[in-house]
Amino acid sequence: MTDYQTIIEQIHNDLLKHKSYGEVAAYIPELAMVDAEKFGVCLSTIDGQIYHVGDWQEHFSIQSIVKVMLLSMAYTKLGGQLWQRVGVEPSGTPFNSLGTLEHDNGIPRNPFSNAGALVVCDVLLDVYDDPKQAILEMFRDISGDPGIEFDPVVAASEKATGYRNVALVNFLRSLGNINNHVEQVFNLYLDCCSISMNSEQLARSFLVYANNGKTLDGQTQLLNSSQTKRMNAIMLTCGFYDEAGDFAYQVGLPGKSGVGGGIVAVLPKHFSIAVWSPRLNEKGNSYRGLKFLERFTSATGESIF
Ligand code: DON
């Protein structure tokens, strides 16, 4: 059996000896204040084991990681019809790009770009009475932790400065791919991005993607196994924007990043692993998070490939 605790401690210690590069996500003023040197890891397996190292108990803003849950909720409601509104192709463009939308008649290339997630939020506003509460309840349920909350300070900070997302939601609306009021869609998206979790809560939540769509106790079935396969496929191909190919090449797991410095990755039928380190590389993905996971899958020999 793999000695996960020793492996994650070794990699964590080793990376701490080397300088971490990159910058925190200062375009969201509140995130500019986060301690850039934090570094936490949690691994959770489908046989119920849990392993931690470093700052795993500290909460951080999950940001774009929430897009996986938003997509899962929209997909279970709409099924394949959802793909009329958003594609499943890697974009090769940065997370906040407006670039391909005009050419593609307002259909975002995939649901993990900001444009794609805004369309998904528009869908959720149509199918849930209170989508903001529904997403929070879903996280509380699948993580088994009723303490998970939004961070209203982070949400307000981004709402005040989110010019790119204002542009995106208005552009999408002008192209006919947003039905609700732009402010409602913008607010729902940024409230969801502000959800605050620690590495253990995040790893536990994403265990559903390793466990055929259900929680370990079998009480909640978020997705069926076919839907779970599809969510993992989109994480693998689109989870890291214009670095998705590099992540697949270096790490070899489906995963998702957020500009709060979190990365969560999944080995279907085995485990989920969350890493948090706030310094981001130029693609907006955690510098140390990526390094850690590359070392982890190399040391264990455990990846989807
Ligand atoms: O919309 C934004 O710009 C942020 N709330 C989320 C972006 C993000 O996390 C990109 N991920 N690496």
Boltz pocket constraint, residues with backbone or C-beta under 6 A from the ligand:
constraints:
  - pocket:
      binder: B
      contacts: [[A, 62], [A, 63], [A, 64], [A, 65], [A, 95], [A, 96], [A, 114], [A, 158], [A, 165], [A, 190], [A, 193], [A, 257], [A, 258], [A, 259], [A, 260], [A, 283], [A, 284], [A, 285]]
      max_distance: 6.0
